């Protein structure tokens, strides 16, 4: 049998390919709001980020989300992602 390929996505922070299910998904909905998508199934244009503080720092510094969504991203989005990463770290301890 042929091996099934797992979808890969590019992290907007480190710009490396990773398996889709290992990344956080951020989505811009049709009304232009940018939100964290924990289910990975919300409609809209998606961008992916490694679940690490370093990748979040790089995405913020280099404007990775703004580039992906072709527009400004509110600083509050980065604050939400920082909190999500903090919760994931605490949950893994």
PDB file of N, CA, C and O in Angstrom:
ATOM      1  N   UNK A   1       0.820  -1.188   0.000  1.00  0.00           N
ATOM      2  CA  UNK A   1       0.000   0.000   0.000  1.00  0.00           C
ATOM      3  C   UNK A   1       0.865   1.253   0.000  1.00  0.00           C
ATOM      4  O   UNK A   1       1.954   1.279   0.574  1.00  0.00           O
ATOM      5  N   UNK A   2       0.369   2.262  -0.640  1.00  0.00           N
ATOM      6  CA  UNK A   2       1.083   3.530  -0.668  1.00  0.00           C
ATOM      7  C   UNK A   2       0.880   4.273   0.650  1.00  0.00           C
ATOM      8  O   UNK A   2      -0.199   4.251   1.242  1.00  0.00           O
ATOM      9  N   UNK A   3       1.938   4.922   1.082  1.00  0.00           N
ATOM     10  CA  UNK A   3       1.864   5.699   2.313  1.00  0.00           C
ATOM     11  C   UNK A   3       1.099   6.991   2.045  1.00  0.00           C
ATOM     12  O   UNK A   3       1.325   7.652   1.031  1.00  0.00           O
ATOM     13  N   UNK A   4       0.200   7.347   2.949  1.00  0.00           N
ATOM     14  CA  UNK A   4      -0.535   8.596   2.765  1.00  0.00           C
ATOM     15  C   UNK A   4       0.328   9.759   3.228  1.00  0.00           C
ATOM     16  O   UNK A   4       1.009   9.679   4.250  1.00  0.00           O
ATOM     17  N   UNK A   5       0.287  10.830   2.468  1.00  0.00           N
ATOM     18  CA  UNK A   5       1.065  12.009   2.814  1.00  0.00           C
ATOM     19  C   UNK A   5       0.282  12.864   3.790  1.00  0.00           C
ATOM     20  O   UNK A   5      -0.919  13.081   3.631  1.00  0.00           O
ATOM     21  N   UNK A   6       0.977  13.340   4.793  1.00  0.00           N
ATOM     22  CA  UNK A   6       0.362  14.250   5.746  1.00  0.00           C
ATOM     23  C   UNK A   6       0.558  15.678   5.225  1.00  0.00           C
ATOM     24  O   UNK A   6       1.661  16.038   4.811  1.00  0.00           O
ATOM     25  N   UNK A   7      -0.504  16.493   5.242  1.00  0.00           N
ATOM     26  CA  UNK A   7      -0.357  17.864   4.745  1.00  0.00           C
ATOM     27  C   UNK A   7       0.657  18.649   5.572  1.00  0.00           C
ATOM     28  O   UNK A   7       0.723  18.518   6.794  1.00  0.00           O
ATOM     29  N   UNK A   8       1.437  19.461   4.883  1.00  0.00           N
ATOM     30  CA  UNK A   8       2.411  20.316   5.553  1.00  0.00           C
ATOM     31  C   UNK A   8       2.048  21.768   5.296  1.00  0.00           C
ATOM     32  O   UNK A   8       1.473  22.111   4.263  1.00  0.00           O
ATOM     33  N   UNK A   9       2.396  22.610   6.251  1.00  0.00           N
ATOM     34  CA  UNK A   9       2.143  24.037   6.130  1.00  0.00           C
ATOM     35  C   UNK A   9       3.395  24.792   6.555  1.00  0.00           C
ATOM     36  O   UNK A   9       4.226  24.275   7.303  1.00  0.00           O
ATOM     37  N   UNK A  10       3.517  26.023   6.065  1.00  0.00           N
ATOM     38  CA  UNK A  10       4.662  26.871   6.350  1.00  0.00           C
ATOM     39  C   UNK A  10       4.379  27.730   7.577  1.00  0.00           C
ATOM     40  O   UNK A  10       3.358  28.416   7.636  1.00  0.00           O
ATOM     41  N   UNK A  11       5.270  27.694   8.543  1.00  0.00           N
ATOM     42  CA  UNK A  11       5.148  28.533   9.738  1.00  0.00           C
ATOM     43  C   UNK A  11       5.488  29.975   9.348  1.00  0.00           C
ATOM     44  O   UNK A  11       6.503  30.218   8.696  1.00  0.00           O
ATOM     45  N   UNK A  12       4.634  30.939   9.749  1.00  0.00           N
ATOM     46  CA  UNK A  12       4.884  32.342   9.416  1.00  0.00           C
ATOM     47  C   UNK A  12       5.991  32.949  10.274  1.00  0.00           C
ATOM     48  O   UNK A  12       6.410  34.080  10.025  1.00  0.00           O
ATOM     49  N   UNK A  13       6.468  32.221  11.275  1.00  0.00           N
ATOM     50  CA  UNK A  13       7.564  32.699  12.113  1.00  0.00           C
ATOM     51  C   UNK A  13       8.907  32.237  11.593  1.00  0.00           C
ATOM     52  O   UNK A  13       9.725  33.048  11.158  1.00  0.00           O
ATOM     53  N   UNK A  14       9.138  30.928  11.636  1.00  0.00           N
ATOM     54  CA  UNK A  14      10.442  30.374  11.249  1.00  0.00           C
ATOM     55  C   UNK A  14      10.544  30.063   9.756  1.00  0.00           C
ATOM     56  O   UNK A  14      11.633  29.787   9.254  1.00  0.00           O
ATOM     57  N   UNK A  15       9.405  30.108   9.040  1.00  0.00           N
ATOM     58  CA  UNK A  15       9.354  29.861   7.589  1.00  0.00           C
ATOM     59  C   UNK A  15       9.796  28.443   7.227  1.00  0.00           C
ATOM     60  O   UNK A  15      10.375  28.227   6.162  1.00  0.00           O
ATOM     61  N   UNK A  16       9.526  27.478   8.106  1.00  0.00           N
ATOM     62  CA  UNK A  16       9.837  26.071   7.870  1.00  0.00           C
ATOM     63  C   UNK A  16       8.538  25.294   7.663  1.00  0.00           C
ATOM     64  O   UNK A  16       7.496  25.662   8.204  1.00  0.00           O
ATOM     65  N   UNK A  17       8.606  24.224   6.883  1.00  0.00           N
ATOM     66  CA  UNK A  17       7.453  23.352   6.693  1.00  0.00           C
ATOM     67  C   UNK A  17       7.330  22.391   7.866  1.00  0.00           C
ATOM     68  O   UNK A  17       8.319  21.809   8.311  1.00  0.00           O
ATOM     69  N   UNK A  18       6.110  22.231   8.360  1.00  0.00           N
ATOM     70  CA  UNK A  18       5.813  21.321   9.462  1.00  0.00           C
ATOM     71  C   UNK A  18       4.488  20.634   9.177  1.00  0.00           C
ATOM     72  O   UNK A  18       3.691  21.146   8.390  1.00  0.00           O
ATOM     73  N   UNK A  19       4.232  19.482   9.799  1.00  0.00           N
ATOM     74  CA  UNK A  19       2.918  18.842   9.643  1.00  0.00           C
ATOM     75  C   UNK A  19       1.815  19.787  10.118  1.00  0.00           C
ATOM     76  O   UNK A  19       1.942  20.448  11.149  1.00  0.00           O
ATOM     77  N   UNK A  20       0.750  19.835   9.357  1.00  0.00           N
ATOM     78  CA  UNK A  20      -0.352  20.759   9.627  1.00  0.00           C
ATOM     79  C   UNK A  20      -0.904  20.626  11.042  1.00  0.00           C
ATOM     80  O   UNK A  20      -1.207  21.629  11.689  1.00  0.00           O
ATOM     81  N   UNK A  21      -1.033  19.392  11.523  1.00  0.00           N
ATOM     82  CA  UNK A  21      -1.643  19.193  12.840  1.00  0.00           C
ATOM     83  C   UNK A  21      -0.718  19.558  14.002  1.00  0.00           C
ATOM     84  O   UNK A  21      -1.150  19.547  15.155  1.00  0.00           O
ATOM     85  N   UNK A  22       0.549  19.881  13.719  1.00  0.00           N
ATOM     86  CA  UNK A  22       1.482  20.283  14.772  1.00  0.00           C
ATOM     87  C   UNK A  22       1.544  21.802  14.933  1.00  0.00           C
ATOM     88  O   UNK A  22       2.254  22.305  15.805  1.00  0.00           O
ATOM     89  N   UNK A  23       0.805  22.533  14.099  1.00  0.00           N
ATOM     90  CA  UNK A  23       0.869  23.990  14.098  1.00  0.00           C
ATOM     91  C   UNK A  23      -0.406  24.617  14.642  1.00  0.00           C
ATOM     92  O   UNK A  23      -1.467  23.992  14.655  1.00  0.00           O
ATOM     93  N   UNK A  24      -0.286  25.867  15.094  1.00  0.00           N
ATOM     94  CA  UNK A  24      -1.449  26.654  15.491  1.00  0.00           C
ATOM     95  C   UNK A  24      -1.999  27.332  14.238  1.00  0.00           C
ATOM     96  O   UNK A  24      -1.231  27.776  13.385  1.00  0.00           O
ATOM     97  N   UNK A  25      -3.322  27.414  14.124  1.00  0.00           N
ATOM     98  CA  UNK A  25      -3.927  28.065  12.961  1.00  0.00           C
ATOM     99  C   UNK A  25      -4.539  29.391  13.382  1.00  0.00           C
ATOM    100  O   UNK A  25      -5.277  29.473  14.363  1.00  0.00           O
ATOM    101  N   UNK A  26      -4.219  30.419  12.625  1.00  0.00           N
ATOM    102  CA  UNK A  26      -4.800  31.736  12.805  1.00  0.00           C
ATOM    103  C   UNK A  26      -5.569  32.013  11.524  1.00  0.00           C
ATOM    104  O   UNK A  26      -5.078  31.731  10.431  1.00  0.00           O
ATOM    105  N   UNK A  27      -6.771  32.562  11.649  1.00  0.00           N
ATOM    106  CA  UNK A  27      -7.616  32.730  10.475  1.00  0.00           C
ATOM    107  C   UNK A  27      -8.126  34.165  10.371  1.00  0.00           C
ATOM    108  O   UNK A  27      -8.444  34.803  11.375  1.00  0.00           O
ATOM    109  N   UNK A  28      -8.196  34.660   9.131  1.00  0.00           N
ATOM    110  CA  UNK A  28      -8.844  35.944   8.854  1.00  0.00           C
ATOM    111  C   UNK A  28     -10.193  35.623   8.242  1.00  0.00           C
ATOM    112  O   UNK A  28     -10.276  35.039   7.162  1.00  0.00           O
ATOM    113  N   UNK A  29     -11.249  36.012   8.944  1.00  0.00           N
ATOM    114  CA  UNK A  29     -12.597  35.699   8.471  1.00  0.00           C
ATOM    115  C   UNK A  29     -13.006  36.670   7.361  1.00  0.00           C
ATOM    116  O   UNK A  29     -12.282  37.615   7.047  1.00  0.00           O
ATOM    117  N   UNK A  30     -14.165  36.420   6.779  1.00  0.00           N
ATOM    118  CA  UNK A  30     -14.628  37.231   5.657  1.00  0.00           C
ATOM    119  C   UNK A  30     -14.873  38.686   6.050  1.00  0.00           C
ATOM    120  O   UNK A  30     -14.819  39.571   5.196  1.00  0.00           O
ATOM    121  N   UNK A  31     -15.142  38.945   7.333  1.00  0.00           N
ATOM    122  CA  UNK A  31     -15.346  40.337   7.762  1.00  0.00           C
ATOM    123  C   UNK A  31     -14.032  41.023   8.142  1.00  0.00           C
ATOM    124  O   UNK A  31     -14.044  42.179   8.566  1.00  0.00           O
ATOM    125  N   UNK A  32     -12.912  40.333   7.997  1.00  0.00           N
ATOM    126  CA  UNK A  32     -11.597  40.925   8.217  1.00  0.00           C
ATOM    127  C   UNK A  32     -11.014  40.739   9.602  1.00  0.00           C
ATOM    128  O   UNK A  32      -9.889  41.171   9.852  1.00  0.00           O
ATOM    129  N   UNK A  33     -11.744  40.110  10.511  1.00  0.00           N
ATOM    130  CA  UNK A  33     -11.197  39.898  11.850  1.00  0.00           C
ATOM    131  C   UNK A  33     -10.214  38.729  11.835  1.00  0.00           C
ATOM    132  O   UNK A  33     -10.421  37.730  11.145  1.00  0.00           O
ATOM    133  N   UNK A  34      -9.152  38.878  12.604  1.00  0.00           N
ATOM    134  CA  UNK A  34      -8.123  37.845  12.701  1.00  0.00           C
ATOM    135  C   UNK A  34      -8.245  37.209  14.077  1.00  0.00           C
ATOM    136  O   UNK A  34      -8.178  37.895  15.097  1.00  0.00           O
ATOM    137  N   UNK A  35      -8.426  35.880  14.096  1.00  0.00           N
ATOM    138  CA  UNK A  35      -8.620  35.167  15.356  1.00  0.00           C
ATOM    139  C   UNK A  35      -7.820  33.867  15.359  1.00  0.00           C
ATOM    140  O   UNK A  35      -7.448  33.343  14.310  1.00  0.00           O
ATOM    141  N   UNK A  36      -7.567  33.366  16.559  1.00  0.00           N
ATOM    142  CA  UNK A  36      -6.955  32.048  16.737  1.00  0.00           C
ATOM    143  C   UNK A  36      -8.033  30.998  16.494  1.00  0.00           C
ATOM    144  O   UNK A  36      -9.156  31.133  16.982  1.00  0.00           O
ATOM    145  N   UNK A  37      -7.698  29.962  15.747  1.00  0.00           N
ATOM    146  CA  UNK A  37      -8.650  28.909  15.393  1.00  0.00           C
ATOM    147  C   UNK A  37      -8.202  27.584  16.013  1.00  0.00           C
ATOM    148  O   UNK A  37      -7.436  26.847  15.393  1.00  0.00           O
ATOM    149  N   UNK A  38      -8.666  27.270  17.226  1.00  0.00           N
ATOM    150  CA  UNK A  38      -8.213  26.034  17.882  1.00  0.00           C
ATOM    151  C   UNK A  38      -8.689  24.761  17.189  1.00  0.00           C
ATOM    152  O   UNK A  38      -8.054  23.715  17.326  1.00  0.00           O
ATOM    153  N   UNK A  39      -9.800  24.830  16.443  1.00  0.00           N
ATOM    154  CA  UNK A  39     -10.314  23.636  15.771  1.00  0.00           C
ATOM    155  C   UNK A  39      -9.626  23.391  14.436  1.00  0.00           C
ATOM    156  O   UNK A  39      -9.584  22.258  13.955  1.00  0.00           O
ATOM    157  N   UNK A  40      -9.088  24.444  13.838  1.00  0.00           N
ATOM    158  CA  UNK A  40      -8.465  24.315  12.525  1.00  0.00           C
ATOM    159  C   UNK A  40      -9.468  24.195  11.401  1.00  0.00           C
ATOM    160  O   UNK A  40      -9.101  23.827  10.285  1.00  0.00           O
ATOM    161  N   UNK A  41     -10.736  24.500  11.671  1.00  0.00           N
ATOM    162  CA  UNK A  41     -11.777  24.311  10.667  1.00  0.00           C
ATOM    163  C   UNK A  41     -12.598  25.561  10.383  1.00  0.00           C
ATOM    164  O   UNK A  41     -13.546  25.508   9.600  1.00  0.00           O
ATOM    165  N   UNK A  42     -12.255  26.673  10.999  1.00  0.00           N
ATOM    166  CA  UNK A  42     -13.013  27.902  10.770  1.00  0.00           C
ATOM    167  C   UNK A  42     -12.831  28.364   9.332  1.00  0.00           C
ATOM    168  O   UNK A  42     -11.747  28.219   8.767  1.00  0.00           O
ATOM    169  N   UNK A  43     -13.887  28.921   8.732  1.00  0.00           N
ATOM    170  CA  UNK A  43     -13.761  29.403   7.358  1.00  0.00           C
ATOM    171  C   UNK A  43     -12.932  30.679   7.302  1.00  0.00           C
ATOM    172  O   UNK A  43     -12.949  31.482   8.235  1.00  0.00           O
ATOM    173  N   UNK A  44     -12.222  30.856   6.227  1.00  0.00           N
ATOM    174  CA  UNK A  44     -11.412  32.050   6.030  1.00  0.00           C
ATOM    175  C   UNK A  44      -9.996  31.680   5.642  1.00  0.00           C
ATOM    176  O   UNK A  44      -9.642  30.504   5.555  1.00  0.00           O
ATOM    177  N   UNK A  45      -9.193  32.705   5.411  1.00  0.00           N
ATOM    178  CA  UNK A  45      -7.799  32.482   5.029  1.00  0.00           C
ATOM    179  C   UNK A  45      -6.990  32.142   6.269  1.00  0.00           C
ATOM    180  O   UNK A  45      -7.031  32.868   7.263  1.00  0.00           O
ATOM    181  N   UNK A  46      -6.267  31.057   6.213  1.00  0.00           N
ATOM    182  CA  UNK A  46      -5.509  30.597   7.369  1.00  0.00           C
ATOM    183  C   UNK A  46      -4.022  30.854   7.246  1.00  0.00           C
ATOM    184  O   UNK A  46      -3.466  30.891   6.148  1.00  0.00           O
ATOM    185  N   UNK A  47      -3.393  31.031   8.390  1.00  0.00           N
ATOM    186  CA  UNK A  47      -1.940  31.113   8.499  1.00  0.00           C
ATOM    187  C   UNK A  47      -1.547  30.198   9.648  1.00  0.00           C
ATOM    188  O   UNK A  47      -2.333  29.981  10.571  1.00  0.00           O
ATOM    189  N   UNK A  48      -0.357  29.671   9.595  1.00  0.00           N
ATOM    190  CA  UNK A  48       0.062  28.673  10.577  1.00  0.00           C
ATOM    191  C   UNK A  48       1.315  29.131  11.305  1.00  0.00           C
ATOM    192  O   UNK A  48       2.166  29.825  10.749  1.00  0.00           O
ATOM    193  N   UNK A  49       1.403  28.719  12.578  1.00  0.00           N
ATOM    194  CA  UNK A  49       2.497  29.135  13.439  1.00  0.00           C
ATOM    195  C   UNK A  49       2.911  27.968  14.320  1.00  0.00           C
ATOM    196  O   UNK A  49       2.061  27.279  14.885  1.00  0.00           O
ATOM    197  N   UNK A  50       4.226  27.744  14.439  1.00  0.00           N
ATOM    198  CA  UNK A  50       4.724  26.723  15.364  1.00  0.00           C
ATOM    199  C   UNK A  50       4.303  27.094  16.780  1.00  0.00           C
ATOM    200  O   UNK A  50       4.225  28.278  17.110  1.00  0.00           O
ATOM    201  N   UNK A  51       4.033  26.109  17.614  1.00  0.00           N
ATOM    202  CA  UNK A  51       3.644  26.408  18.995  1.00  0.00           C
ATOM    203  C   UNK A  51       4.860  26.706  19.878  1.00  0.00           C
ATOM    204  O   UNK A  51       5.096  26.026  20.876  1.00  0.00           O
ATOM    205  N   UNK A  52       5.621  27.724  19.497  1.00  0.00           N
ATOM    206  CA  UNK A  52       6.790  28.109  20.294  1.00  0.00           C
ATOM    207  C   UNK A  52       6.851  29.629  20.414  1.00  0.00           C
ATOM    208  O   UNK A  52       6.452  30.357  19.505  1.00  0.00           O
ATOM    209  N   UNK A  53       7.352  30.082  21.539  1.00  0.00           N
ATOM    210  CA  UNK A  53       7.471  31.520  21.783  1.00  0.00           C
ATOM    211  C   UNK A  53       8.432  32.165  20.786  1.00  0.00           C
ATOM    212  O   UNK A  53       8.236  33.316  20.394  1.00  0.00           O
ATOM    213  N   UNK A  54       9.461  31.438  20.378  1.00  0.00           N
ATOM    214  CA  UNK A  54      10.435  31.982  19.430  1.00  0.00           C
ATOM    215  C   UNK A  54       9.793  32.245  18.071  1.00  0.00           C
ATOM    216  O   UNK A  54      10.040  33.287  17.465  1.00  0.00           O
ATOM    217  N   UNK A  55       8.978  31.318  17.590  1.00  0.00           N
ATOM    218  CA  UNK A  55       8.307  31.521  16.300  1.00  0.00           C
ATOM    219  C   UNK A  55       7.305  32.669  16.381  1.00  0.00           C
ATOM    220  O   UNK A  55       7.156  33.433  15.428  1.00  0.00           O
ATOM    221  N   UNK A  56       6.623  32.793  17.508  1.00  0.00           N
ATOM    222  CA  UNK A  56       5.697  33.912  17.691  1.00  0.00           C
ATOM    223  C   UNK A  56       6.464  35.231  17.680  1.00  0.00           C
ATOM    224  O   UNK A  56       6.013  36.209  17.083  1.00  0.00           O
ATOM    225  N   UNK A  57       7.621  35.259  18.340  1.00  0.00           N
ATOM    226  CA  UNK A  57       8.450  36.466  18.350  1.00  0.00           C
ATOM    227  C   UNK A  57       8.898  36.835  16.933  1.00  0.00           C
ATOM    228  O   UNK A  57       8.857  38.002  16.543  1.00  0.00           O
ATOM    229  N   UNK A  58       9.325  35.827  16.169  1.00  0.00           N
ATOM    230  CA  UNK A  58       9.753  36.075  14.790  1.00  0.00           C
ATOM    231  C   UNK A  58       8.593  36.545  13.915  1.00  0.00           C
ATOM    232  O   UNK A  58       8.754  37.450  13.097  1.00  0.00           O
ATOM    233  N   UNK A  59       7.430  35.932  14.088  1.00  0.00           N
ATOM    234  CA  UNK A  59       6.259  36.326  13.298  1.00  0.00           C
ATOM    235  C   UNK A  59       5.895  37.777  13.574  1.00  0.00           C
ATOM    236  O   UNK A  59       5.540  38.522  12.661  1.00  0.00           O
ATOM    237  N   UNK A  60       5.986  38.167  14.826  1.00  0.00           N
ATOM    238  CA  UNK A  60       5.656  39.547  15.197  1.00  0.00           C
ATOM    239  C   UNK A  60       6.705  40.512  14.650  1.00  0.00           C
ATOM    240  O   UNK A  60       6.365  41.555  14.092  1.00  0.00           O
ATOM    241  N   UNK A  61       7.979  40.161  14.811  1.00  0.00           N
ATOM    242  CA  UNK A  61       9.073  41.030  14.376  1.00  0.00           C
ATOM    243  C   UNK A  61       9.094  41.196  12.855  1.00  0.00           C
ATOM    244  O   UNK A  61       9.286  42.302  12.350  1.00  0.00           O
ATOM    245  N   UNK A  62       8.895  40.094  12.131  1.00  0.00           N
ATOM    246  CA  UNK A  62       8.994  40.114  10.676  1.00  0.00           C
ATOM    247  C   UNK A  62       7.668  40.405   9.986  1.00  0.00           C
ATOM    248  O   UNK A  62       7.623  40.535   8.763  1.00  0.00           O
ATOM    249  N   UNK A  63       6.582  40.508  10.761  1.00  0.00           N
ATOM    250  CA  UNK A  63       5.278  40.789  10.164  1.00  0.00           C
ATOM    251  C   UNK A  63       4.715  39.609   9.397  1.00  0.00           C
ATOM    252  O   UNK A  63       4.045  39.790   8.381  1.00  0.00           O
ATOM    253  N   UNK A  64       4.979  38.402   9.873  1.00  0.00           N
ATOM    254  CA  UNK A  64       4.541  37.200   9.165  1.00  0.00           C
ATOM    255  C   UNK A  64       3.039  37.096   8.991  1.00  0.00           C
ATOM    256  O   UNK A  64       2.564  36.713   7.922  1.00  0.00           O
ATOM    257  N   UNK A  65       2.282  37.433  10.029  1.00  0.00           N
ATOM    258  CA  UNK A  65       0.821  37.367   9.911  1.00  0.00           C
ATOM    259  C   UNK A  65       0.301  38.465   8.991  1.00  0.00           C
ATOM    260  O   UNK A  65      -0.604  38.224   8.192  1.00  0.00           O
ATOM    261  N   UNK A  66       0.862  39.662   9.093  1.00  0.00           N
ATOM    262  CA  UNK A  66       0.446  40.761   8.215  1.00  0.00           C
ATOM    263  C   UNK A  66       0.724  40.407   6.759  1.00  0.00           C
ATOM    264  O   UNK A  66      -0.084  40.698   5.877  1.00  0.00           O
ATOM    265  N   UNK A  67       1.851  39.789   6.516  1.00  0.00           N
ATOM    266  CA  UNK A  67       2.202  39.383   5.157  1.00  0.00           C
ATOM    267  C   UNK A  67       1.228  38.324   4.652  1.00  0.00           C
ATOM    268  O   UNK A  67       0.754  38.398   3.518  1.00  0.00           O
ATOM    269  N   UNK A  68       0.934  37.347   5.488  1.00  0.00           N
ATOM    270  CA  UNK A  68       0.055  36.256   5.095  1.00  0.00           C
ATOM    271  C   UNK A  68      -1.364  36.737   4.815  1.00  0.00           C
ATOM    272  O   UNK A  68      -2.015  36.270   3.881  1.00  0.00           O
ATOM    273  N   UNK A  69      -1.837  37.676   5.635  1.00  0.00           N
ATOM    274  CA  UNK A  69      -3.207  38.168   5.487  1.00  0.00           C
ATOM    275  C   UNK A  69      -3.292  39.423   4.628  1.00  0.00           C
ATOM    276  O   UNK A  69      -4.383  39.950   4.408  1.00  0.00           O
ATOM    277  N   UNK A  70      -2.152  39.908   4.142  1.00  0.00           N
ATOM    278  CA  UNK A  70      -2.095  41.081   3.273  1.00  0.00           C
ATOM    279  C   UNK A  70      -2.782  42.295   3.907  1.00  0.00           C
ATOM    280  O   UNK A  70      -3.569  42.993   3.268  1.00  0.00           O
ATOM    281  N   UNK A  71      -2.462  42.519   5.170  1.00  0.00           N
ATOM    282  CA  UNK A  71      -3.024  43.659   5.892  1.00  0.00           C
ATOM    283  C   UNK A  71      -2.540  43.668   7.327  1.00  0.00           C
ATOM    284  O   UNK A  71      -1.902  42.722   7.790  1.00  0.00           O
ATOM    285  N   UNK A  72      -2.853  44.755   8.029  1.00  0.00           N
ATOM    286  CA  UNK A  72      -2.411  44.887   9.421  1.00  0.00           C
ATOM    287  C   UNK A  72      -3.111  43.883  10.317  1.00  0.00           C
ATOM    288  O   UNK A  72      -4.279  43.547  10.121  1.00  0.00           O
ATOM    289  N   UNK A  73      -2.367  43.414  11.302  1.00  0.00           N
ATOM    290  CA  UNK A  73      -2.902  42.508  12.318  1.00  0.00           C
ATOM    291  C   UNK A  73      -2.799  43.230  13.657  1.00  0.00           C
ATOM    292  O   UNK A  73      -1.734  43.729  14.021  1.00  0.00           O
ATOM    293  N   UNK A  74      -3.897  43.281  14.375  1.00  0.00           N
ATOM    294  CA  UNK A  74      -3.938  43.990  15.658  1.00  0.00           C
ATOM    295  C   UNK A  74      -2.985  43.347  16.663  1.00  0.00           C
ATOM    296  O   UNK A  74      -2.852  42.124  16.698  1.00  0.00           O
ATOM    297  N   UNK A  75      -2.325  44.165  17.477  1.00  0.00           N
ATOM    298  CA  UNK A  75      -1.435  43.621  18.512  1.00  0.00           C
ATOM    299  C   UNK A  75      -2.151  42.668  19.466  1.00  0.00           C
ATOM    300  O   UNK A  75      -1.515  41.789  20.048  1.00  0.00           O
ATOM    301  N   UNK A  76      -3.451  42.827  19.633  1.00  0.00           N
ATOM    302  CA  UNK A  76      -4.215  41.948  20.525  1.00  0.00           C
ATOM    303  C   UNK A  76      -4.167  40.496  20.054  1.00  0.00           C
ATOM    304  O   UNK A  76      -4.256  39.579  20.871  1.00  0.00           O
ATOM    305  N   UNK A  77      -4.027  40.279  18.753  1.00  0.00           N
ATOM    306  CA  UNK A  77      -3.941  38.910  18.220  1.00  0.00           C
ATOM    307  C   UNK A  77      -2.680  38.238  18.757  1.00  0.00           C
ATOM    308  O   UNK A  77      -2.713  37.071  19.147  1.00  0.00           O
ATOM    309  N   UNK A  78      -1.579  38.969  18.778  1.00  0.00           N
ATOM    310  CA  UNK A  78      -0.327  38.419  19.305  1.00  0.00           C
ATOM    311  C   UNK A  78      -0.441  38.152  20.804  1.00  0.00           C
ATOM    312  O   UNK A  78       0.127  37.186  21.314  1.00  0.00           O
ATOM    313  N   UNK A  79      -1.179  39.014  21.505  1.00  0.00           N
ATOM    314  CA  UNK A  79      -1.398  38.797  22.940  1.00  0.00           C
ATOM    315  C   UNK A  79      -2.180  37.512  23.183  1.00  0.00           C
ATOM    316  O   UNK A  79      -1.865  36.753  24.100  1.00  0.00           O
ATOM    317  N   UNK A  80      -3.200  37.268  22.362  1.00  0.00           N
ATOM    318  CA  UNK A  80      -3.994  36.037  22.481  1.00  0.00           C
ATOM    319  C   UNK A  80      -3.114  34.823  22.212  1.00  0.00           C
ATOM    320  O   UNK A  80      -3.191  33.827  22.932  1.00  0.00           O
ATOM    321  N   UNK A  81      -2.280  34.899  21.182  1.00  0.00           N
ATOM    322  CA  UNK A  81      -1.401  33.775  20.853  1.00  0.00           C
ATOM    323  C   UNK A  81      -0.375  33.530  21.959  1.00  0.00           C
ATOM    324  O   UNK A  81      -0.039  32.382  22.248  1.00  0.00           O
ATOM    325  N   UNK A  82       0.121  34.592  22.573  1.00  0.00           N
ATOM    326  CA  UNK A  82       1.039  34.443  23.703  1.00  0.00           C
ATOM    327  C   UNK A  82       0.359  33.701  24.839  1.00  0.00           C
ATOM    328  O   UNK A  82       0.960  32.825  25.461  1.00  0.00           O
ATOM    329  N   UNK A  83      -0.889  34.045  25.112  1.00  0.00           N
ATOM    330  CA  UNK A  83      -1.648  33.379  26.176  1.00  0.00           C
ATOM    331  C   UNK A  83      -1.908  31.909  25.828  1.00  0.00           C
ATOM    332  O   UNK A  83      -1.826  31.044  26.699  1.00  0.00           O
ATOM    333  N   UNK A  84      -2.218  31.626  24.567  1.00  0.00           N
ATOM    334  CA  UNK A  84      -2.442  30.240  24.130  1.00  0.00           C
ATOM    335  C   UNK A  84      -1.178  29.418  24.346  1.00  0.00           C
ATOM    336  O   UNK A  84      -1.243  28.296  24.848  1.00  0.00           O
ATOM    337  N   UNK A  85      -0.030  29.970  23.970  1.00  0.00           N
ATOM    338  CA  UNK A  85       1.241  29.258  24.158  1.00  0.00           C
ATOM    339  C   UNK A  85       1.528  29.032  25.637  1.00  0.00           C
ATOM    340  O   UNK A  85       2.007  27.967  26.027  1.00  0.00           O
ATOM    341  N   UNK A  86       1.237  30.030  26.454  1.00  0.00           N
ATOM    342  CA  UNK A  86       1.456  29.903  27.895  1.00  0.00           C
ATOM    343  C   UNK A  86       0.578  28.786  28.467  1.00  0.00           C
ATOM    344  O   UNK A  86       1.043  27.983  29.276  1.00  0.00           O
ATOM    345  N   UNK A  87      -0.686  28.737  28.049  1.00  0.00           N
ATOM    346  CA  UNK A  87      -1.598  27.687  28.521  1.00  0.00           C
ATOM    347  C   UNK A  87      -1.133  26.304  28.074  1.00  0.00           C
ATOM    348  O   UNK A  87      -1.228  25.339  28.833  1.00  0.00           O
ATOM    349  N   UNK A  88      -0.630  26.207  26.841  1.00  0.00           N
ATOM    350  CA  UNK A  88      -0.146  24.916  26.349  1.00  0.00           C
ATOM    351  C   UNK A  88       1.076  24.457  27.136  1.00  0.00           C
ATOM    352  O   UNK A  88       1.211  23.271  27.436  1.00  0.00           O
ATOM    353  N   UNK A  89       1.962  25.386  27.472  1.00  0.00           N
ATOM    354  CA  UNK A  89       3.144  25.031  28.264  1.00  0.00           C
ATOM    355  C   UNK A  89       2.742  24.540  29.643  1.00  0.00           C
ATOM    356  O   UNK A  89       3.285  23.551  30.135  1.00  0.00           O
ATOM    357  N   UNK A  90       1.795  25.225  30.269  1.00  0.00           N
ATOM    358  CA  UNK A  90       1.338  24.824  31.601  1.00  0.00           C
ATOM    359  C   UNK A  90       0.619  23.486  31.552  1.00  0.00           C
ATOM    360  O   UNK A  90       0.721  22.690  32.486  1.00  0.00           O
ATOM    361  N   UNK A  91      -0.104  23.233  30.475  1.00  0.00           N
ATOM    362  CA  UNK A  91      -0.820  21.973  30.328  1.00  0.00           C
ATOM    363  C   UNK A  91       0.100  20.792  30.099  1.00  0.00           C
ATOM    364  O   UNK A  91      -0.256  19.659  30.425  1.00  0.00           O
ATOM    365  N   UNK A  92       1.280  21.037  29.542  1.00  0.00           N
ATOM    366  CA  UNK A  92       2.208  19.942  29.262  1.00  0.00           C
ATOM    367  C   UNK A  92       3.094  19.618  30.461  1.00  0.00           C
ATOM    368  O   UNK A  92       3.851  18.648  30.424  1.00  0.00           O
ATOM    369  N   UNK A  93       3.011  20.404  31.503  1.00  0.00           N
ATOM    370  CA  UNK A  93       3.837  20.144  32.701  1.00  0.00           C
ATOM    371  C   UNK A  93       3.205  19.142  33.599  1.00  0.00           C
ATOM    372  O   UNK A  93       3.764  18.810  34.644  1.00  0.00           O
TER     373      UNK A  93
END
